[in-house]
Amino acid sequence: MTTRNRLVLNVYASELIGNDGRPLAAVHGLERAVPGLSMAWKVSKDGQLIALPKRDSWLAEAVALGEFPLVCNGDESYPVTIVGRHQLASESPGGQPQLQVHAKLPQDTAAVAVAADVLEQVAEGIRALWGLVAPGGVMEVIADQTGPKLYGPGKPPLGLPALKMPWNIRSPETPRHLGWLNYWSDAAAKAIGFPDPARDTELLSRARRTATGGWVVRLTDAPLDLDNPAHLDALKRAYERFPEIGGRSAP
């Protein structure tokens, strides 16, 4: 299964500190969101699946050492993975180190149906500032939007706006880009000026509030498909509405 055929989740939170229970909360949230899912496997250095009968204690020990290692569901025909990645202060918005939580699920009917729950549960579990879910192909377009860099296209594709590199964005609360499903903490929503009842009627019709005061906002009913002119227009309208996203203007 290629990345283009998968839903990709990225959420961004403050760095891990000491005996941090957030990774375990994120994994538990993922399991709650996907019926029947058990993330009780790891992958060895040579690519072999290894069962984790005491997953919670194993993960807690790793987190105490400052790591959020990859765990998966152990099903090579239907792979679901989640892992945490450290981002240095020099690579992050506002010069503050961050934790990126990255997950992948197959893009099928069942996963699409629960994707908003997955994003909310993982983001709230890790106490994320912001995050998103998008098809793998959309993530490739986001990479091409982000610059400047020494490789890739000379300008953003599909008439989409250019986005700044993370270290050129002033605040960690400011989302770097948009996805199909978007998680904005209360702080992130305030940073971009959402919601404005006069301007956000359409977005609010596909948005819901979370238990912590954040938002899950869906740009299109079906997963974002940038070959669909209506979906591309929806994405362009959202970027126009929120110029702060991607560091394109000061809030």
N, C-alpha and C positions, 0 to 999 in steps of 0.2 A: 504494500500500500504506500503510495507516494505521498509526500507532504501536501501536494496540491489536492489530494482527495481526503484531507483531514481538516478538522476544525482545530485551530490553534488558539490557546488561551495564554495571555501574558498579563500578569498583574504586578504592580510595583509598590513596594512597602519599604519601611525603614529597615536598616540592616539587622541581622541577628545579633542578639546580645545575651551571653550567658545561657542560663537554663530557660530557653525561650520555647513556650508551648505553642507558638503560632503555626509552625509547620505541621504538627500533628492535627491541629484544628482544621487546617486547610485540607489535609488528606481525609479526615473524617467528613468534612463538608462535601468533598467530591463524592465520597461513597454514599452520602445521604441523597445527593442530587440524582444519581444514576441508579435506578432500581437493580438490585442484585449484584452490584459492583463490589469486588473485594480487591483492594490494592495491597496485596500481601506477598509480593515477589520483588526481587531485585535482579539485576543483570550483572553477571561476572565480567571481568576484564576481557575474557575471550568470547563474550556474547551469550553465555549460557544462562538460562533462567534458574534462579535459586529461590525456593520457598522461604518465607519469613514467618514461622509459626508464632513468634513473639514480636511481631512487627512494631507495635507501639513502643516497647522498651528499646528495641534496636534503633528506631528512629530517634527516640529521646536521647540515647547515648551519642548518636551522631551529631544531633543539634547542640548538645553540650560542648562538643568540640568545634562548633561553629559551622557545621555543614548541614545542608538539606539534600541528602542523596536521592537519586532517582528511585522511585518505586513504581511498580506497574501491576497490571491485573493478571499477568502470566498467560495470556491468551494471544498467541502469535497470529491467529486468524482475525482477531478483533482487538488490536492493541490499544490500551489506554495507559498513558504515562504522565507522571508529574515529577518535577525536580525544581530545586532552588538554585539560583545562580547569583553570585556576588558581583556587584558592580562598584568599582572603586570610586572614590570621591572625585578624582580627576576625570572620570567618564560619565558623571551623573549630573543632573540638573541641580543648580544651586551649590555645587561643590560638596554635596552630602552623599556619602555612600548609601547604596540601596540594595535591596534584595528583589530580584526578579523571580517570580514563580511562573514556570512554563509548563503547560500541559498540552497533550494532544489526544484527540478522540477521532474515531472514524466519522466522516460526514455522511451519516445515513439518517433515515427518518427518525429512529429512536433517539439518536444523539441530538439532532436538531430540536426535537421536542423538549428536551431538558436543558438545552445549552444555557438559557438565561438563569436557570437554577444553579447550574454548575458555576457560572461566573459569579453569581451572588454569594454562594456558599464558600467558594475558595477565597474570594476577595475579602469577605467579612471575616473569615477564619484567620487570614494572614494580616488583617487590619490594613488593607491596601489603601494607598492614596488614589490610585486610578488603575484601570485595566480594560481589557477588551477580549472578545472572541471574534475571530474572523477566519474564513476559509484560507487554506494555505496559499492559494493564488493571490489573494488580496494582500497577504503578508509580503509577498514578493514585490508587489507594486509599492507598498509602504517603504520597503528598502530602497526602491528606485526614486522615491520622493525625497529621501533624506540626504542632506549633503551640507557643505561641499565635500567631495571625496575624489579620490584619484582614479576610480573605476566606475563602471555603470554608465547609464545614459547621461548625455550632457544637460538634459532638462527633464523635469518630472513627466511621466507618461500621462496620456489621456486627458490633458488639460487640467490636471490636479495641481494644487499648490505645492511649492517647495517647502520642506520642513527642515528646521535646524537640527544639527547634531545634538544629542542629549546634553553635552557639556556646555552648549551655547544657549540653553534654556535657563532662565533665572531661578525658577522655583520648582522644587520637586512635586508640588501639588498640581502643576500644569501638565495636562496630558500631552504626550509627544505626538500622538496621531489618533485617528478615528478608526473604529472597526465596525463590524456588523452589529455586535452587541457591545455596549460601552458601560463600564462601571466607573462612576464618579463619586468619590467620597464627598461628604459635606464640604470639606475644604476645597476639593477640586471643583465642585459645582460652583462654589463662591468665586474661585479664581477665574472661571470662564463666564460667569454671569448667568448661570442656569439655575432655576427656570425664570424666564420672563413671560408671564401669562399672555402678554400682547403678541409676542413673537414666536412662542414655542408651543402653540396649540397642537400642531401636527406631531411634534416630538413627544409632548406630554401624553398624547393618545396612545403611544407605544412605550410609555415609561412606567416604572413603578418605584416606590420608595422602599428603602431597606430598613432593617431594624435599627441601624446605627445612624440613620439620617442621610445615607447616601442614595444614589439613584442607579438603576439599571435602565439604559435607554437603547431601544432597538431602532436602527435606521430604516430597515425594510422588513417586511413580514417574513420573506424567505431569506436564506443566507445571501449575503451580498455577492452579486455576480456582476463584475464590471464590464462584461460583454452585453449586459442588459442596459439600454439607454436610460430607463427609468431609475435603475439602481445607481448608475453613475451620476445622474442628476441629483439624486437624494444625497449622495456623498458630497458632491460639490456644494450643495445648499448648506449642508452642515458645516463644512469648512468655512463658508462665507459667513455663516451665523456666528461662529466662534473663532475669530482671528487669533485669539490667544493660543489656541492649540498648535503645537509645533513651534512655539516661540516666535510667531509671525508678527505679533504686536504686543505692547505692554498692556496688562489688564487695566 
